[in-house]
Amino acid sequence: MKYRGKFITFEGPEGSGKSTHTKLLCEYLKNSGKNIVYVREPGSTKVGEQIRQLLLDVKNKEISDITEVCLYMAARAQLVSEVMLPALKKGKIVISDRFLDATIAYQGYGGGIDIDLIKKIGLVSTLGIKPDLTILLVTDTEKGLNCSGRIKDRIESKSLAYHKRVRRGYLKLAREDPRRIKIVNQDVLISRTQDIIRELIDKIIKK
């Protein structure tokens, strides 16, 4: 699908600093005079936020992996059609905190749902749009799970083995698509990690 804007996604296992760096990048681009739209998955629409609450509520222990796939895809379909695609068609830069790679990593490699099935459903829910660049932030699994210092949501509360599979899944995706997915190891200094991210982003925006 052709559109004038740029589409950048941030991915990573729990505690990788993804949300922090997404927001820092948005501030940097806004200060540079760029017209950006920030979204998070699931969420950023009325329907998506309701689905987010359902998915992350620790009380909903009975939700299966395939149900997770369907719910995430539903929220994504709404977000793409309602917010992302219109913004991209207007030439805006869309920054998304997670996208289809997350479903492949979490529900695919983590939960054991067939990867090809997820990709097929994903093609429909995304209306065929793909990121121009994906920043994959990585850190040690145990360190990442313990760094937040807050009550864990339903996904974060899953087993360590699950989250290790998710991390391996993300790295496999990066090996399969190195031109799009750029691995950025989380540095002790947030500013140093952010500098690396900004260099990668600037190259894409200038194209």
C-alpha positions as a printed NumPy array, in Angstrom:
array([[  0.   ,   0.   ,   0.   ],
       [  1.329,   3.443,  -0.999],
       [  1.208,   6.43 ,   1.327],
       [  3.246,   9.606,   1.814],
       [  4.06 ,   9.295,   5.507],
       [  6.571,   7.225,   7.43 ],
       [  5.664,   4.391,   9.778],
       [  8.013,   3.569,  12.666],
       [  7.396,   0.916,  15.307],
       [  9.027,   0.144,  18.637],
       [  9.176,  -3.448,  19.85 ],
       [ 10.769,  -5.342,  22.695],
       [ 10.212,  -7.709,  25.608],
       [  8.952,  -6.435,  28.958],
       [ 11.177,  -3.862,  30.652],
       [ 13.239,  -3.102,  27.55 ],
       [ 12.589,   0.637,  27.774],
       [ 10.362,   0.624,  24.728],
       [  7.667,   2.994,  25.979],
       [ 10.233,   5.408,  27.447],
       [ 12.18 ,   5.675,  24.204],
       [  9.043,   5.944,  22.091],
       [  7.959,   9.017,  24.046],
       [ 11.459,  10.54 ,  23.989],
       [ 11.605,  10.114,  20.223],
       [  8.202,  11.744,  19.821],
       [  9.424,  14.776,  21.784],
       [ 12.568,  14.934,  19.645],
       [ 10.616,  14.809,  16.378],
       [  8.059,  17.373,  17.548],
       [ 10.865,  19.737,  18.559],
       [ 12.334,  19.216,  15.085],
       [  9.069,  20.434,  13.549],
       [  7.864,  17.026,  12.368],
       [  4.164,  16.229,  12.142],
       [  3.802,  13.017,  14.121],
       [  1.074,  10.757,  15.438],
       [  1.825,   8.567,  18.448],
       [ -0.181,   5.396,  19.086],
       [  0.118,   2.396,  21.373],
       [ -1.021,  -1.176,  20.986],
       [ -3.502,  -2.258,  21.979],
       [ -5.253,   1.068,  22.364],
       [ -5.353,   4.624,  21.006],
       [ -8.988,   4.247,  19.938],
       [-12.122,   3.909,  22.06 ],
       [-12.523,   0.275,  20.989],
       [ -8.822,  -0.457,  21.357],
       [ -8.627,   0.881,  24.91 ],
       [-11.548,  -1.326,  25.939],
       [ -9.795,  -4.344,  24.44 ],
       [ -6.555,  -3.342,  26.183],
       [ -8.278,  -3.315,  29.554],
       [ -9.723,  -6.764,  28.864],
       [ -6.394,  -8.234,  27.747],
       [ -4.234,  -6.869,  30.554],
       [ -6.598,  -7.434,  33.484],
       [ -5.021, -10.092,  35.727],
       [ -8.517, -11.319,  36.617],
       [ -8.982, -12.642,  33.086],
       [ -6.828, -15.731,  33.587],
       [ -9.018, -17.872,  31.337],
       [ -8.106, -15.965,  28.134],
       [ -6.386, -18.415,  25.791],
       [ -3.492, -17.674,  23.432],
       [ -5.714, -17.844,  20.331],
       [ -8.195, -15.497,  22.005],
       [ -5.31 , -13.111,  22.65 ],
       [ -4.437, -13.202,  18.952],
       [ -7.991, -12.358,  17.927],
       [ -8.325,  -9.546,  20.466],
       [ -4.993,  -7.956,  19.581],
       [ -5.83 ,  -8.174,  15.883],
       [ -9.248,  -6.603,  16.438],
       [ -7.718,  -3.664,  18.305],
       [ -5.073,  -3.338,  15.58 ],
       [ -7.623,  -3.364,  12.751],
       [ -9.538,  -0.539,  14.423],
       [ -6.364,   1.464,  15.037],
       [ -5.115,   1.095,  11.472],
       [ -8.402,   2.081,   9.837],
       [ -9.344,   4.839,  12.284],
       [ -6.003,   6.513,  13.018],
       [ -2.88 ,   5.166,  11.36 ],
       [ -3.782,   4.879,   7.703],
       [ -5.458,   8.309,   7.496],
       [ -2.367,   9.858,   9.127],
       [  0.036,   8.098,   6.756],
       [ -1.997,   9.167,   3.741],
       [ -1.641,  12.783,   4.918],
       [  2.142,  12.402,   5.04 ],
       [  2.479,  12.275,   8.809],
       [  5.039,  10.225,  10.75 ],
       [  3.29 ,   7.508,  12.732],
       [  5.139,   6.197,  15.788],
       [  3.639,   3.022,  17.229],
       [  4.422,   1.384,  20.552],
       [  4.155,  -2.218,  19.272],
       [  2.578,  -3.63 ,  16.1  ],
       [  2.253,  -6.994,  14.346],
       [  5.733,  -8.183,  15.387],
       [  4.508,  -8.17 ,  18.981],
       [  1.739, -10.655,  18.24 ],
       [  4.176, -12.924,  16.416],
       [  6.664, -12.758,  19.311],
       [  4.21 , -13.041,  22.209],
       [  1.352, -15.2  ,  20.992],
       [  3.399, -16.978,  18.321],
       [  6.801, -17.764,  19.788],
       [  5.661, -17.229,  23.366],
       [  2.246, -18.875,  23.262],
       [  2.785, -21.439,  20.522],
       [  0.191, -20.194,  18.016],
       [  1.1  , -20.981,  14.405],
       [  3.262, -18.16 ,  13.033],
       [  1.898, -18.399,   9.486],
       [ -1.652, -18.155,  10.822],
       [ -0.773, -14.989,  12.751],
       [  0.816, -13.453,   9.66 ],
       [ -2.248, -14.244,   7.525],
       [ -4.637, -12.686,  10.027],
       [ -2.201,  -9.822,  10.43 ],
       [ -2.274,  -9.064,   6.714],
       [ -6.019,  -8.48 ,   6.99 ],
       [ -5.992,  -6.528,  10.249],
       [ -3.198,  -4.179,   9.131],
       [ -4.733,  -3.528,   5.693],
       [ -1.307,  -4.436,   4.346],
       [  0.651,  -1.55 ,   5.889],
       [  4.169,  -2.356,   7.068],
       [  6.669,  -0.375,   9.149],
       [  9.422,   1.492,   7.343],
       [ 11.59 ,   0.882,  10.402],
       [ 11.259,  -1.164,  13.579],
       [ 13.391,  -0.411,  16.621],
       [ 13.825,  -3.591,  18.66 ],
       [ 14.976,  -2.783,  22.18 ],
       [ 16.391,  -5.751,  24.076],
       [ 17.553,  -6.42 ,  27.598],
       [ 18.042,  -9.423,  29.872],
       [ 14.691, -11.161,  30.409],
       [ 14.796, -11.405,  34.2  ],
       [ 16.153,  -7.877,  34.539],
       [ 13.416,  -6.541,  32.281],
       [ 10.623,  -8.253,  34.189],
       [ 11.895,  -6.929,  37.511],
       [ 12.755,  -3.373,  36.528],
       [  9.301,  -1.84 ,  36.377],
       [  8.705,  -1.813,  40.136],
       [  4.955,  -1.862,  39.698],
       [  2.127,  -4.379,  39.801],
       [  2.382,  -6.658,  36.767],
       [ -0.445,  -6.924,  34.25 ],
       [ -1.777, -10.226,  32.886],
       [  0.866, -10.543,  30.153],
       [  3.766,  -9.5  ,  32.39 ],
       [  2.635, -12.067,  34.97 ],
       [  3.242, -14.997,  32.625],
       [  6.101, -17.399,  33.34 ],
       [  9.784, -16.605,  32.9  ],
       [ 10.006, -19.402,  30.32 ],
       [  7.253, -17.703,  28.307],
       [  9.065, -14.365,  28.313],
       [ 12.345, -15.999,  27.319],
       [ 10.576, -17.514,  24.299],
       [  9.23 , -14.07 ,  23.455],
       [ 12.733, -12.588,  23.553],
       [ 14.121, -15.365,  21.34 ],
       [ 11.205, -14.832,  18.963],
       [ 11.967, -11.155,  18.605],
       [ 15.622, -11.868,  17.866],
       [ 14.607, -14.43 ,  15.248],
       [ 12.371, -11.86 ,  13.565],
       [ 15.29 ,  -9.422,  13.5  ],
       [ 17.552, -12.007,  11.869],
       [ 14.908, -12.69 ,   9.223],
       [ 14.354,  -9.019,   8.374],
       [ 17.558,  -7.092,   9.253],
       [ 16.864,  -4.222,   6.855],
       [ 13.683,  -3.248,   8.691],
       [ 14.283,  -4.429,  12.253],
       [ 17.232,  -2.786,  13.983],
       [ 18.338,  -4.214,  17.333],
       [ 19.253,  -1.628,  19.95 ],
       [ 20.643,  -2.932,  23.21 ],
       [ 19.443,  -0.958,  26.196],
       [ 22.305,   1.08 ,  27.654],
       [ 22.623,   2.103,  31.287],
       [ 22.392,   5.695,  30.071],
       [ 19.   ,   6.383,  28.499],
       [ 20.486,   9.289,  26.549],
       [ 23.033,   7.029,  24.864],
       [ 20.373,   4.585,  23.727],
       [ 18.195,   7.455,  22.52 ],
       [ 21.075,   8.871,  20.441],
       [ 21.379,   5.56 ,  18.584],
       [ 17.636,   5.493,  17.969],
       [ 17.604,   9.052,  16.644],
       [ 20.386,   8.268,  14.175],
       [ 18.368,   5.351,  12.801],
       [ 15.182,   7.417,  12.602],
       [ 16.84 ,  10.378,  10.882],
       [ 18.047,   8.121,   8.064],
       [ 14.512,   6.875,   7.416],
       [ 12.853,  10.291,   7.574],
       [ 15.356,  11.834,   5.158],
       [ 14.685,   9.204,   2.488]])
